Amino acid sequence: MLHVYWPVTACLTLVLIVGVIMTILKYGPKLCKTRHYAYTREDEHYQPPREII
């Protein structure tokens, strides 16, 4: 009986995964509180780059 439902299940899973990816791409910065710019020297969180020895 499962051989009848696997195409529907595969399509629904694909739609769900694509929907989650699109949601993360659209609302990711708000949900994860990430930034999309580099810190400048005036920012309070700025740390100068370390020297590689």
CORLINPE-V492990 format. One record per backbone hydrogen bond with DSSP energy under -1.0 kcal/mol. NH is the residue of the N-H (numbers start at 1). CO is the residue of the C=O. If there is no record, write none. Layout:
nh;co
NH;CO
NH;CO
This chain:
nh;co
4;1
6;2
9;5
10;6
11;7
12;8
13;9
14;10
15;11
16;12
17;13
18;14
19;15
20;16
21;17
22;18
23;19
24;20
25;21
26;22
27;23
28;24
31;27
32;28
43;40
46;43
